Amino acid sequence: MSERSFRRPRALLAFGSDACDQVFPPDLRAALAGLASVRRVAEFSPGPTLAAAEVIITGWGGPALDAGCLEHTPRLRLVVHTGGSVKEARITPLVWQRGIEVSSAAAVNAVPVAQYTVAAVLLAGKRAFRLAADYAGGRYRHVPPDLATGNAGRTVGVVGASRIGRLVLAQLREHGFRLLVSDPYLTATAADQLGAELVALDDLLAASDVVTLHAPLLAQTRLLIDDRRLGLMRDGAVLVNTARGGLVDTEALVRHCARIDAVLDVTEPEPLPPGHPLLRLPNVLVTPHIAGALGTEVRRLGEFAVAEIRRWLAGEPLAGAVRVEDLARIA
């Protein structure tokens, strides 16, 4: 056991909304209180509470852990983010420069995103969304003669071998798809180990029946799927986006949805304005950013945080450790 395990460090729960109660229901709050002396804050105000904090647990809507905050946290040693990306939590790189350990529950949040994605791929292959819209409009078509329908023998292209992308590949393998992957950081050998063929992005778009996006939104990936690349997708193909709306040129997508289908859990802008064409097209399903942890899944983020603090107190490696060098290529 580490020396840290013999005392309860002071910790702050930095959430900006009632999400805190979902992430840490009473039983998890009790478990957390058994490990640390915990206080909830909605903002980082200079004073004795912030000065005494050794652990900060961040969450949705919480205050930024920026340079101004760090000036008043001389004892801070660990930051645990219960959402996905630490960038969403606005954790400044100065945290790492101070030698403060950072952990993220991104691996936990990745699981429901991958599940949503695989479900979307399978249902899109059946043309479920388009046919459901037809049915609601009075047009019942059980076997549409004019659509390529079904999942047997299909090719799925995964853009980004991220944490979520790898989970998606693993689950899709069980369904017998031919899998393609495009990622500038992936080798052909590593792709083969994932059960996929590594190809250039343009080739993936042209060869896939379904394209699913799992790349981070960075300066170099903004509008990655632009008008030209959408034009490479074959007629009847399906675009699935559970990553970031900014990866796709929205206006171009509207035009191309005259010949391709789309399942979008994220858009740009988000939310789309009422009456937007993507909300009206029968071959497009738009959901309100629900792929990540939701409802009964949210407590798993709190379970992760409790377990991570327990590991830290015991001097064990963090399961969700985030390195400063990772920041340049994570969402």
GILINDA-V112829 format. One record per pair of residues at least 24 apart in sequence whose C-alpha atoms are under 7 Angstrom apart, sorted by the first residue. I is the first residue (numbers start at 0). GAP is how many residues later the second one is. Records with the same first field share a line. If there is no record, write none. Layout:
BEGIN
I = GAP / GAP
END
This chain:
BEGIN
0 = 313 / 314
1 = 311 / 312 / 313
3 = 309
4 = 308 / 309
7 = 27 / 28 / 29
8 = 27 / 28 / 45
9 = 26 / 27 / 28 / 42 / 43 / 44 / 45
10 = 25 / 26 / 27 / 28 / 42 / 43 / 44 / 45
11 = 26 / 27 / 28 / 29 / 41 / 43 / 44 / 45
12 = 25 / 26 / 27 / 28 / 43 / 44 / 45
13 = 26 / 27 / 28 / 29 / 42 / 43 / 44 / 45 / 48 / 49
14 = 26 / 27 / 43 / 44 / 45 / 46 / 47
15 = 26 / 44 / 45 / 46 / 47
16 = 44
18 = 41
21 = 276 / 277
22 = 275 / 276 / 278 / 279
23 = 275 / 278
27 = 274 / 275
31 = 274
34 = 275
43 = 25
45 = 26
50 = 24
53 = 24
54 = 24
55 = 24
56 = 24
57 = 24 / 31
58 = 24 / 30
61 = 27
63 = 25 / 26 / 27
64 = 25 / 26 / 27
65 = 25 / 26
66 = 25 / 27
75 = 24
76 = 24
77 = 24
78 = 24
79 = 24 / 225
80 = 24
81 = 219 / 220 / 223
83 = 25
84 = 246
92 = 231
95 = 228
101 = 219 / 220
102 = 215 / 217 / 218 / 219
103 = 216 / 217 / 218
104 = 196 / 199 / 215
106 = 56
107 = 193
108 = 183 / 184
109 = 53 / 54 / 182
111 = 179 / 180 / 181
112 = 178 / 179
113 = 50 / 53 / 54
115 = 175
116 = 125
117 = 50 / 54
119 = 143
120 = 89
121 = 29
123 = 114
124 = 24 / 25 / 26
125 = 24 / 25
128 = 154 / 156
129 = 152 / 153
132 = 149
152 = 24
153 = 24 / 55
154 = 24 / 53 / 54 / 55
155 = 24 / 52 / 53 / 54 / 55
156 = 24 / 47 / 51 / 53 / 54 / 55
157 = 24 / 53 / 54 / 55
158 = 24 / 53 / 54 / 55 / 56
159 = 53 / 54 / 55
161 = 52 / 53
163 = 50
164 = 49
168 = 25
169 = 24
179 = 24
201 = 27
204 = 27 / 28
205 = 26 / 27 / 28
208 = 28 / 29
209 = 27 / 28 / 29
210 = 27 / 28 / 29
211 = 27 / 28 / 29
212 = 27 / 28 / 29 / 30
213 = 29
214 = 28
215 = 113 / 114 / 115
216 = 27 / 29 / 30 / 114
220 = 26
221 = 24 / 25
222 = 24 / 25 / 26
223 = 24
224 = 24
225 = 26
226 = 25
229 = 26
234 = 24 / 25
235 = 24 / 25
236 = 24
237 = 24
238 = 24
239 = 24
240 = 24 / 25
241 = 24 / 49
253 = 24
264 = 24 / 25 / 26
END
